Amino acid sequence: MTKPIACTPRHSLTVRLLEANDVVSYREMRLEGLKDHREAFSSSWEYEAGKPESWWTERLEMNTVLNYR
């Protein structure tokens, strides 16, 4: 029988809910994801890039959006 190996985590992970005041960084992160990994989204960079800040703020207010580091 093998013995479990105890290990100390090398990294910590922080997860937080994005709020309306995170709109600028949220927009940047999402547009980067849309540009670099279009296959992971059901939208497109072209569709979202021209949206006004109010559209982005509404997305954050109406949906649960998490950010992790």
C-alpha positions in Angstrom: 0.0 0.0 0.0 1.3 3.5 -0.9 1.5 6.2 1.6 0.0 9.6 0.8 2.5 12.4 0.1 1.9 15.6 2.0 2.8 18.7 0.1 2.6 22.4 0.8 0.8 24.5 -1.8 3.2 26.6 -3.8 0.7 29.0 -5.0 -2.5 30.6 -3.7 -5.5 31.4 -5.7 -7.8 34.4 -5.1 -11.2 34.5 -6.6 -13.5 37.5 -6.4 -16.7 38.8 -7.9 -16.3 41.6 -10.3 -18.4 44.6 -9.8 -19.4 47.7 -11.8 -16.2 49.5 -10.8 -14.2 46.8 -12.4 -15.6 47.6 -15.9 -12.4 48.8 -17.5 -10.3 45.8 -16.5 -13.2 43.4 -17.3 -13.6 44.9 -20.8 -9.8 44.6 -21.5 -9.7 41.0 -20.2 -12.8 39.8 -22.1 -11.7 41.5 -25.4 -8.3 39.9 -25.1 -9.9 36.5 -24.6 -12.2 37.0 -27.5 -9.3 38.0 -29.7 -6.9 35.2 -28.6 -9.4 32.3 -28.0 -12.5 32.9 -30.1 -13.4 29.2 -29.9 -14.1 29.6 -26.2 -16.8 32.2 -26.6 -20.2 32.4 -28.2 -19.6 36.0 -29.1 -16.9 37.8 -31.2 -14.4 40.5 -30.7 -16.0 42.4 -33.5 -19.4 42.4 -31.9 -18.3 43.4 -28.4 -15.4 45.8 -29.1 -17.6 48.7 -30.1 -20.0 48.4 -27.2 -20.3 51.5 -24.9 -19.2 51.3 -21.3 -22.8 51.2 -20.1 -23.2 47.8 -21.9 -20.2 46.4 -20.1 -21.4 47.7 -16.8 -24.8 46.1 -17.3 -23.1 42.8 -18.0 -21.3 43.0 -14.7 -24.4 44.0 -12.8 -26.7 41.4 -14.4 -24.3 38.4 -14.4 -21.9 36.7 -12.0 -18.4 37.3 -13.3 -15.5 36.0 -11.3 -11.9 36.9 -11.6 -9.1 34.7 -10.3 -5.4 35.3 -9.7 
